[in-house]
């Protein structure tokens, strides 16, 4: 049975942290910190929502910004990666944005995750530019962010 996706509730913040930090451990080759902590999660939740699968195998943050929306981090529990959960969450994020009047979806990925541009291109995203990696997050390797977008 295909998982369903819904807006996460406040009491599910520990699951969001668990899923996200497990999914982003793959980035430890260039960054030592967890992807999210309670403080950063609180900041995100003050501006947007997390969508979560009913089985708590994946989640994605969505922020509405006028006619544009932003999503990320997209997180799938490592034991469930490759199951289609990531694609399901992207589609749910797009639908959430569309139903709130957004016409475009934006995301940012780190250039060191070489598998990600192809994944997002298959979902209709195109590269729109680059930006510096946040200075307050020290990295072991030089890196930057790639901006991608698509029309909804």
N, C-alpha and C positions, 0 to 999 in steps of 0.2 A: 504494500500500500504506500502510495506517494505521501510524503509528509506534507502537512499544511503549515502555513506561516501566518503569524499574527503579531500584533504589537506587544512587546514585552511589558510586563507589569513591574512596578518598583521593587517588589520583593524578589525578583529574579536577577538582581544585579550581580550576585555571586556567580550565578551560572553564566552570565554574559562575560564576566572576568575570566572564568575558567575556560570557556570555549575559545575566547579571543586569544588569551595568552598561550594556550596549547597550540592553536593554529599558527601563531606567529613565532614559535620557538625555532622554526626553520630559518629565521633571520638572525639567529645568534652569531652567525659567521661575520656579521658586520655591525651589530648593535647588541649591547649587553643587557639593556633594560627590558622589562616586560612591556608589551604593547600597550596595555591599559593597567591603571591602578584605580583605586576608589576615587581619588581626586579628579583624574582625567575623565573617568566615567561620569562623574557628577557634572563636569563642564559640558560634556556632550549631551547629556540628558536635559540640560537647561536650554539647549538649542534645537534638539531634534529627538528622534525616537530610535529604538532598536527594534527590528523585526526579528523574531526568533521562531525556529521550527518547533512544532508541538512536542517533538521528542528531544528537544534541546541538544540537537546535533550541530546546529549552526545558527549564526546570527549576522545581521548587517545593520550598520548605523545609517540613518537617512535624515538629511537636513533639508528643509524646504527654504529656498532663497529666491522668492518671487517666481519668475517664470522658469527658473533653473532649480534643480535639486542636486544634492551632492550625496554620494554614498561612500562609505568606508569607515572603519575597517569591515571587510567581508571576511567572516571567519567560519571555518568548518572544522569540527573536531577531527583531528588527524586520522582516527580509525574510520571515519566516514568520507574522507576525501576520495574523489573519483566516482562518487555515487550519484552525481547530478545535483547534490544539495546546493553547491555554489551557484549553479545556473538558476536553480529554483529561487534562491534568495535574491539574485540580481533581478530576475523577472518580477518578484514581489516588490522590491524596492522601486522599480520602474512603475509598476501599477499604483503603488502608494503615491508616488509623485504625480503621476498622471491624474489620479482622482482628486488631487489637491491643486490642480490647475497648472502644473509645471509642463513646460514644453521641451526641456532639455535635461539630461542627466550628466553630471560631471563626476570624475574620480581622479585620484592621484595614486601612482604606484612608484616604488623606488626602482631606479634603473638596474640595480643589482639582482633583482628578481626577474631574470631573463625569460622565464616561462609566462609571465603575466601579460605582456602586451599581446601575444598571440591568443591567449584565452579571451581577453576582452575584445580583440578584433573580431573573433568568431561570433561574438554577441552584438556586433554592430558598432563598436566604439572605434573612434579614430583619434590619433595623437593630435593634440592642439598646442603643445608647447612644453616647456620645462620650467622648473623653479628650484630654488635652493632647498636642500634638506634643512629642517628646522635646526637653528644653531643651538637651541637648548637641549638637543639630543645628541650627545657625542657619539661618533661612530668610529669603528676600527678601520674602515676603508673609506676613501672618498666616494661620495655618491650624490645623486640629485633625484628629484621627483619628476616623473613624466605625467603631464596632464592629458586626460582622454575625455571624450565627450560623445554623446549621440543625441539625436533628436528623438523625442518620445512619440 
